[in-house]
Amino acid sequence: MKKVYACFSTDVIHDGHLNIIERAREYGQLTIGVLTDESMIKFDRFPTISFEERLNQIKSLNNVANVITQDTISYKDNLLKLKPDFVIHGDNWKYNEQASIRQEVIDILKDWNGQLIEIPYTNNEVVKHIEKVMKDKLSMPEFRRKRLKQLLKMRPIVKTIEVHSGITALIAEKTIVENNGELDQFDAMWISSLCDSTAKGKPDIELVDMSSRIQTIDDVMDVSTKPIILDGDTGGLIEHFVYNVRTLERIGVSAIIIEDKTGLKKNSLFGNDVIQTQDTIENFCNKIKAGKQAQLSDDFMIIARIESLILDKGMPDALNRAFAYVNAGADGIMIHSRKKNPDEIYEFCDKFREQDQSTPIVVVPTSYNIVTENELAMHGINIVIYANQLTRSAFPAMQNTAISILKNHRAKEVDDQLMPIKEIITLIDEL
């Protein structure tokens, strides 16, 4: 009997999957590969059930001869192992980011005269409803809040991009790229106090209060499913911080990062060019302890941001604070630097990892942007935050457009720099 192969990456079996299985019967014996969680989150949404549950629901289907694991988005390993006569798939991958994966399948099948069978993608009202229900489930606080901890177990490094509005959240949510036969996307979103303040035209001095910050969070949550890490500045007074922890936890934020400084906030990248006061270890530990005692679930994370390297206090001070903050209950450590190279970041991480192998380390490579995620991961770093690039790229583009219109007294000259409004609207999902 001829061999047929298909790959599924779904939590719910719907008409589209059953249609593929039914069509596969016409060609031979069907083996289905189930994409692992680690591979699924590179281009699809986060799974809402375990891999074992997804595997078992495929095994329970009629007309499926074998069920195996597919460890990568690429079909290559399983195709070379099975050498199927046919691969069956919906025709939707002709037109999206999976086009390169599709072409790889075609090229591999040529080696034994195999054939790719594509059937019209099922997009009826039932399928649309299931897709909507799945997205809505992922956006619910109890599912979103725990996702950062889940990602830390599944990803070599969690890639986090700054967002400050609904439209930037959609960019973070829907941007998927193909690179060297792999697909990838951002894992989480960072809501920066700097970018949030900038978007509101306010100085970055904690002038924008938590009520306003929560409105930004709500705008982001309304259109996205990815976990959120919030820039909490200093965390404010301990008496206020505990209430903010409860609020953020309740609405589904995954983590807050607070820095060990006091007084009127000054941006860290100014270093000692402006007066900045670091908090005492004792006081900051008390803030961490109070926050951890206030939260109701194990999902929410309080991450301590250490400013010692920024303020030229030295490596011993940074490490001393890191271990003290972890002992106080911090769920992670963010180490910051304004140097153009990552040497002191690597030194800190290597020395920290000599004593602590498990506490997540967060970095923000804004000044030392020459480093790659793989290089960071090699030094035990778990989360990388691209903290302000969307804001910084948007501002010059908008300013240049405004200048051109003023100079030319019309908008024609900027047309080739503008995204068609129709393409922007397609980012926005309708209910």
C-alpha positions as CSV (number, residue, x, y, z in Angstrom):
1,M,0.0,0.0,0.0
2,K,1.2,3.5,-0.8
3,K,2.4,5.7,2.1
4,V,0.9,9.1,2.9
5,Y,2.2,11.7,5.3
6,A,0.7,14.8,6.9
7,C,1.7,17.0,9.8
8,F,-0.8,18.5,12.3
9,S,-0.1,21.4,14.8
10,T,-3.5,21.9,16.4
11,D,-5.3,21.6,19.8
12,V,-8.7,21.0,18.2
13,I,-9.4,18.6,15.4
14,H,-11.9,20.3,13.0
15,D,-13.4,19.8,9.6
16,G,-10.2,20.8,7.8
17,H,-8.2,18.1,9.5
18,L,-10.9,15.5,9.0
19,N,-11.0,16.5,5.3
20,I,-7.3,15.9,4.9
21,I,-7.6,12.5,6.6
22,E,-10.5,11.5,4.4
23,R,-8.7,12.6,1.2
24,A,-5.5,10.7,2.3
25,R,-7.5,7.5,2.3
26,E,-7.8,7.8,-1.5
27,Y,-4.0,7.6,-1.8
28,G,-2.8,5.0,0.8
29,Q,-2.0,4.5,4.4
30,L,-1.7,7.7,6.4
31,T,0.9,8.6,9.0
32,I,0.5,11.9,10.8
33,G,3.3,13.8,12.4
34,V,2.4,15.8,15.4
35,L,4.5,19.0,15.8
36,T,6.2,19.4,19.2
37,D,5.3,22.3,21.4
38,E,8.8,23.8,20.9
39,S,8.4,23.8,17.2
40,M,4.7,24.8,17.2
41,I,5.4,28.0,19.0
42,K,7.9,29.1,16.4
43,F,5.2,29.9,13.9
44,D,1.8,29.0,15.3
45,R,0.0,30.0,18.4
46,F,0.9,28.6,21.8
47,P,-0.7,25.1,22.5
48,T,-3.4,25.1,25.1
49,I,-3.1,21.4,25.8
50,S,-0.1,19.2,26.4
51,F,1.8,17.5,23.6
52,E,0.8,14.1,24.9
53,E,-2.9,15.2,24.7
54,R,-2.4,16.4,21.2
55,L,-0.7,13.1,20.3
56,N,-3.5,11.0,21.8
57,Q,-6.3,12.8,20.1
58,I,-4.7,12.1,16.7
59,K,-4.2,8.5,17.7
60,S,-7.9,8.2,18.4
61,L,-9.0,9.2,14.9
62,N,-10.2,6.7,12.4
63,N,-8.2,6.1,9.2
64,V,-4.9,7.1,10.8
65,A,-2.4,4.2,10.6
66,N,0.5,5.7,12.5
67,V,1.2,8.8,14.6
68,I,4.7,10.1,15.1
69,T,6.5,13.1,16.4
70,Q,7.7,15.9,14.1
71,D,10.5,17.7,16.0
72,T,11.0,20.6,13.6
73,I,8.9,22.8,11.4
74,S,10.9,21.3,8.5
75,Y,9.5,18.0,7.2
76,K,12.9,16.9,6.1
77,D,13.8,14.4,8.9
78,N,10.5,12.6,8.8
79,L,10.3,12.5,5.0
80,L,13.8,10.9,4.8
81,K,12.9,8.4,7.4
82,L,9.5,7.4,6.0
83,K,10.0,8.1,2.3
84,P,6.2,8.5,1.7
85,D,4.7,8.3,-1.8
86,F,2.5,11.3,-1.0
87,V,2.5,14.3,1.4
88,I,-0.9,15.9,1.8
89,H,-1.5,19.5,3.0
90,G,-4.0,22.3,2.7
91,D,-3.2,24.8,-0.1
92,N,-2.9,27.7,2.3
93,W,0.8,27.3,2.7
94,K,1.4,28.4,-0.8
95,Y,0.8,32.0,0.2
96,N,2.1,32.5,3.7
97,E,5.4,32.2,5.6
98,Q,5.4,28.4,5.1
99,A,6.0,28.7,1.4
100,S,9.7,27.8,1.9
101,I,8.8,24.7,3.9
102,R,6.4,23.7,1.1
103,Q,9.2,24.1,-1.5
104,E,11.5,22.0,0.7
105,V,8.9,19.2,0.7
106,I,8.6,19.3,-3.1
107,D,12.4,19.1,-3.5
108,I,12.8,16.2,-1.1
109,L,10.0,14.2,-2.6
110,K,11.6,14.4,-6.1
111,D,14.4,12.0,-4.8
112,W,11.9,9.1,-4.9
113,N,9.3,10.5,-7.3
114,G,7.0,11.4,-4.4
115,Q,4.1,13.8,-4.9
116,L,2.7,16.7,-2.9
117,I,-1.1,16.7,-2.8
118,E,-2.7,20.0,-1.9
119,I,-6.4,20.4,-1.1
120,P,-8.4,23.6,-0.7
121,Y,-8.0,25.0,2.7
122,T,-11.2,24.6,4.8
123,N,-12.4,27.9,6.1
124,N,-16.1,27.4,6.9
125,E,-18.0,29.0,9.7
126,V,-17.3,26.1,12.1
127,V,-13.5,26.3,11.5
128,K,-13.6,30.1,11.9
129,H,-15.5,29.7,15.2
130,I,-13.0,27.2,16.5
131,E,-10.1,29.4,15.6
132,K,-11.7,32.3,17.4
133,V,-12.4,30.3,20.5
134,M,-8.8,29.1,20.6
135,K,-7.5,32.7,20.3
136,D,-9.9,33.9,22.9
137,K,-8.8,31.1,25.3
138,L,-5.1,32.1,24.8
139,S,-5.9,35.7,25.6
140,M,-7.6,34.9,28.9
141,P,-5.7,36.0,32.0
142,E,-5.3,32.5,33.5
143,F,-3.7,31.2,30.3
144,R,-1.7,34.2,29.4
145,R,-0.2,34.8,32.8
146,K,1.5,31.4,33.1
147,R,2.9,31.4,29.6
148,L,6.2,33.1,30.3
149,K,7.2,30.4,32.8
150,Q,6.1,27.8,30.2
151,L,8.2,29.5,27.6
152,L,11.3,29.6,29.8
153,K,11.1,25.8,29.9
154,M,10.6,25.4,26.2
155,R,12.8,28.0,24.5
156,P,16.6,28.4,24.6
157,I,16.0,32.1,24.9
158,V,12.6,34.0,25.1
159,K,12.6,36.8,22.5
160,T,10.7,39.8,23.7
161,I,9.8,42.9,21.7
162,E,8.6,46.3,22.9
163,V,5.0,47.3,22.3
164,H,3.2,50.4,23.4
165,S,-0.2,50.3,21.6
166,G,-2.7,47.9,20.0
167,I,-1.1,48.2,16.5
168,T,2.4,47.5,17.8
169,A,1.0,44.5,19.7
170,L,-0.5,43.2,16.4
171,I,3.0,43.6,14.8
172,A,4.5,41.6,17.7
173,E,1.7,39.0,17.5
174,K,1.7,38.4,13.7
175,T,5.2,38.9,12.5
176,I,6.6,35.6,11.4
177,V,9.8,35.2,9.3
178,E,11.5,32.4,7.4
179,N,15.3,32.1,7.8
180,N,17.4,29.1,6.6
181,G,14.4,26.8,6.4
182,E,13.1,27.7,9.9
183,L,10.2,29.9,10.9
184,D,10.3,32.1,13.9
185,Q,8.3,34.8,15.8
186,F,8.5,36.8,19.0
187,D,7.7,34.9,22.2
188,A,6.6,37.8,24.5
189,M,5.9,41.5,24.7
190,W,7.6,44.2,26.8
191,I,5.6,47.2,27.8
192,S,8.3,49.8,28.5
193,S,7.7,52.8,30.7
194,L,9.9,54.9,28.4
195,C,8.0,53.9,25.3
196,D,4.6,54.2,27.0
197,S,5.5,57.6,28.2
198,T,6.9,58.6,24.8
199,A,3.8,57.5,23.0
200,K,1.8,59.7,25.3
201,G,4.2,62.6,24.8
202,K,5.3,62.6,28.5
203,P,8.8,62.5,30.1
204,D,10.1,59.2,31.3
205,I,10.0,60.1,35.0
206,E,7.2,57.9,36.3
207,L,4.8,60.7,35.4
208,V,2.5,58.3,33.7
209,D,0.7,56.5,36.6
210,M,-0.2,52.9,36.9
211,S,-3.8,53.5,35.9
212,S,-2.7,54.9,32.6
213,R,-0.2,52.1,32.2
214,I,-3.0,49.6,32.7
215,Q,-4.9,51.2,29.9
216,T,-2.0,50.5,27.6
217,I,-1.9,46.9,28.8
218,D,-5.6,46.6,28.2
219,D,-5.2,47.9,24.6
220,V,-2.4,45.3,24.0
221,M,-4.2,42.4,25.6
222,D,-7.3,43.2,23.6
223,V,-5.6,42.3,20.3
224,S,-2.9,39.8,21.3
225,T,-2.2,36.5,23.0
226,K,1.5,36.6,23.9
227,P,2.7,37.0,27.5
228,I,3.4,40.5,28.8
229,I,6.4,41.6,30.8
230,L,5.9,45.1,32.3
231,D,8.5,47.7,33.0
232,G,7.7,48.6,36.6
233,D,10.4,51.3,37.0
234,T,11.3,51.3,40.7
235,G,8.0,49.7,41.8
236,G,7.2,52.8,43.8
237,L,6.4,52.7,47.5
238,I,6.2,49.2,48.9
239,E,2.7,50.0,50.1
240,H,1.7,50.8,46.6
241,F,3.7,48.0,44.9
242,V,1.8,45.2,46.6
243,Y,-1.5,46.5,45.2
244,N,-0.1,46.8,41.7
245,V,1.2,43.2,41.9
246,R,-2.3,42.0,42.7
247,T,-3.8,44.1,39.9
248,L,-1.3,43.0,37.3
249,E,-1.6,39.3,38.3
250,R,-5.4,39.5,38.1
251,I,-5.5,41.0,34.6
252,G,-3.0,38.4,33.2
253,V,0.4,40.1,33.1
254,S,3.2,37.5,33.4
255,A,6.0,39.5,35.0
256,I,7.0,42.9,36.3
257,I,10.6,44.1,36.3
258,I,11.5,46.6,39.0
259,E,14.9,48.4,39.3
260,D,16.8,48.9,42.5
261,K,16.9,52.7,42.4
262,T,15.1,55.4,44.4
263,G,13.9,58.9,43.8
264,L,12.9,60.6,40.6
265,K,13.4,58.2,37.7
266,K,16.2,59.0,35.3
267,N,16.8,56.7,32.2
268,S,19.5,54.2,33.0
269,L,21.5,54.8,29.8
270,F,22.5,58.2,31.2
271,G,24.5,56.4,33.8
272,N,26.3,58.8,36.2
273,D,25.8,61.7,33.8
274,V,22.7,62.5,35.9
275,I,22.2,62.0,39.6
276,Q,20.8,58.5,40.3
277,T,20.5,56.8,43.7
278,Q,20.6,53.1,44.1
279,D,18.3,51.6,46.7
280,T,19.8,49.7,49.7
281,I,19.8,45.9,49.4
282,E,17.7,45.6,52.5
283,N,15.0,48.0,51.3
284,F,14.8,46.5,47.8
285,C,14.7,42.9,49.3
286,N,11.8,44.0,51.5
287,K,10.0,45.3,48.4
288,I,10.5,42.0,46.6
289,K,9.3,40.0,49.7
290,A,6.2,42.2,50.0
291,G,5.4,41.7,46.3
292,K,5.8,37.9,46.5
293,Q,3.6,37.7,49.6
294,A,0.9,39.7,47.9
295,Q,0.5,37.6,44.8
296,L,-2.1,34.8,44.7
297,S,-0.7,32.4,42.1
298,D,2.7,30.9,41.3
299,D,2.5,32.1,37.7
300,F,3.3,35.8,38.2
301,M,7.0,36.7,38.2
302,I,8.8,39.6,40.0
303,I,12.1,40.2,38.3
304,A,14.8,42.3,40.0
305,R,16.7,44.7,37.8
306,I,20.2,45.5,39.0
307,E,21.7,49.0,38.2
308,S,25.2,48.4,39.7
309,L,27.0,48.2,36.3
310,I,25.1,51.2,35.0
311,L,26.2,53.3,38.0
312,D,29.8,52.0,38.0
313,K,29.4,50.3,41.3
314,G,31.4,47.3,40.2
315,M,30.9,43.6,39.5
316,P,31.0,42.4,43.2
317,D,28.2,44.8,44.1
318,A,26.1,43.6,41.2
319,L,26.6,39.9,42.1
320,N,26.1,40.6,45.8
321,R,22.7,42.2,45.0
322,A,21.7,39.5,42.6
323,F,22.1,36.7,45.2
324,A,20.4,38.8,47.9
325,Y,17.4,39.5,45.6
326,V,17.1,35.8,44.7
327,N,17.1,34.9,48.4
328,A,14.4,37.5,48.9
329,G,12.2,35.7,46.4
330,A,12.9,37.4,43.0
331,D,11.8,35.1,40.2
332,G,14.5,36.4,37.9
333,I,17.4,38.9,37.6
334,M,17.8,41.5,34.9
335,I,21.3,42.8,34.5
336,H,21.8,46.1,32.7
337,S,24.7,47.7,31.0
338,R,25.4,50.8,28.8
339,K,28.7,49.6,27.4
340,K,29.0,49.1,23.7
341,N,30.3,45.5,24.1
342,P,28.8,42.7,26.2
343,D,31.9,41.8,28.1
344,E,30.7,42.9,31.6
345,I,27.3,41.3,30.9
346,Y,28.9,38.0,30.1
347,E,31.2,38.3,33.1
348,F,28.2,38.8,35.4
349,C,26.2,36.0,33.9
350,D,29.1,33.5,34.0
351,K,29.8,34.3,37.6
352,F,26.2,34.2,38.6
353,R,25.7,30.8,36.9
354,E,28.6,29.4,38.9
355,Q,26.4,29.6,41.9
356,D,22.9,29.7,40.5
357,Q,21.9,27.5,37.6
358,S,18.2,28.0,37.5
359,T,17.1,31.6,38.2
360,P,16.2,33.2,34.8
361,I,18.5,36.0,33.6
362,V,17.1,38.9,31.6
363,V,19.1,41.3,29.4
364,V,18.3,44.3,27.3
365,P,21.1,44.6,24.6
366,T,20.3,48.2,23.5
367,S,23.8,49.6,23.6
368,Y,25.6,46.3,23.0
369,N,23.4,45.3,20.0
370,I,26.1,43.4,18.2
371,V,25.3,40.3,20.1
372,T,23.1,37.5,18.8
373,E,20.5,35.5,20.8
374,N,22.6,32.4,20.5
375,E,25.6,34.1,22.0
376,L,23.5,35.4,24.9
377,A,22.1,31.9,25.5
378,M,25.6,30.5,25.7
379,H,26.1,32.6,28.8
380,G,23.0,31.3,30.5
381,I,20.7,34.2,29.5
382,N,17.0,33.2,29.3
383,I,15.2,36.3,28.2
384,V,16.3,39.0,25.7
385,I,14.2,42.2,25.5
386,Y,14.3,44.5,22.4
387,A,13.2,47.3,24.6
388,N,12.5,50.3,22.3
389,Q,13.2,49.5,18.7
390,L,9.7,49.8,17.4
391,T,9.3,53.3,19.0
392,R,12.7,54.4,17.7
393,S,12.0,53.2,14.2
394,A,8.5,54.7,14.0
395,F,9.5,58.2,15.1
396,P,12.0,59.1,12.2
397,A,9.6,57.6,9.7
398,M,6.7,59.7,10.8
399,Q,8.9,62.8,11.1
400,N,10.3,62.4,7.6
401,T,6.8,62.0,6.2
402,A,5.7,65.2,8.0
403,I,8.8,67.1,6.7
404,S,8.2,65.9,3.1
405,I,4.5,67.0,3.1
406,L,5.4,70.4,4.4
407,K,8.2,70.9,1.9
408,N,6.2,69.7,-1.1
409,H,2.7,70.9,-0.1
410,R,1.4,67.4,-1.1
411,A,1.8,63.8,-0.1
412,K,2.8,62.2,-3.4
413,E,6.6,62.2,-2.6
414,V,6.1,59.9,0.4
415,D,3.8,57.4,-1.3
416,D,6.6,54.8,-1.9
417,Q,7.4,55.0,1.8
418,L,3.9,54.3,3.0
419,M,2.2,51.0,3.7
420,P,-1.2,50.8,2.0
421,I,-4.0,51.3,4.5
422,K,-5.6,48.2,3.2
423,E,-2.6,46.1,4.4
424,I,-2.7,47.8,7.8
425,I,-6.4,47.0,8.2
426,T,-5.8,43.3,7.4
427,L,-3.7,43.1,10.6
428,I,-6.9,43.9,12.6
429,D,-9.1,40.9,13.3
430,E,-12.9,41.4,13.1
431,L,-15.2,39.7,15.6
